[in-house]
Amino acid sequence: MYQNIEQQLSLEIANAPGEIARISDLLLSNGVNANAMSVAEGVYRGYFRFLTDQVEEAKSILISNGLEVDCERIISV
C-alpha cells in the first residue's frame, strides 16, 4: 500500500454557492493543480482541504487574495 507524508492546505470558506469554484479557479488561473481535495460543510462556513505538489505557491496565492490558510502534515494512502 502506498503511503506518503504530505502537506495539506486547509481554509475556511463561506457556505455559499460558488465558493469552491472561486477557490478552484483562483488556483487554476495561477497554474496550481490540486491532487486531492475534500470539503466539509457547517451551518455558516465550509472547510476546503486539498493536496498539491505546489504547496508554497498555493499558500502564497491564497494569502495574497485575503484567505487564511492552515498547513498541516498528513499521511496520504
N, C-alpha and C positions, 0 to 999 in steps of 0.2 A: 504494500500500500504506500502511495506517495504521500509524504508529509513534509511540510516546509514552514519555517517561521517567517512571517511576513509582517509588514506594517499595514494596518487597517486605518483608513481615514474615516472619521465619523463627524457628521454635522446634524444639527437640529434645524429642521425646516418647518415652515407653516404647513398645516394640514389643509391644503387648498389645491384645487385643480391647477395643473401645470407646473407645480414646484419641482417635481422630479425631472420633467422635460427641461426646465430652466437650468438646473444644475448640470444635467447631461449635455445640453447644448453649449454651456459655458466651457465645460471640459473639452468637448469635441472640437469646438472652434479654436481652441488653443493647442490642439494636437495631442491631448491626453486621452488614452483609452482605459476604460475600466475592464479589468479581467473578471471580476465578480462583484456583485452588489446585493445588498439586502435593504429592505425598507420595513420599518415598523411604525405603526400609527398610534397616536394618542388622541385624546379628545381635541386638543387645540394645536398640537405640534406633532411632527413626524420625525423619524430618525432615519437618515440616509447613511449607509455604511458601504464602503467599497474598497477593493484592492486594485492597485495599479503598479506597473513597473516604473512609473514616473512619480514617485511619492513627493519629492521636493517640488517639482513643477506644479503638481496638482494642488499641493498645500499653498504655494505662493499665489496661484491664480485665484483660489477660493478666498484667501485672506484679502487679497487686493480688491476683491469685489464685495467686501464687507461681511463675509461669512466667518463665523468662528469654527475652527477645525480642531478636533482632537485626533491624536495619533496614538495607536497602541499596538503592541506586538501581539500577534495571534498565531495559532497553528492552523494551517490550511491542510485539508485532507482531500 
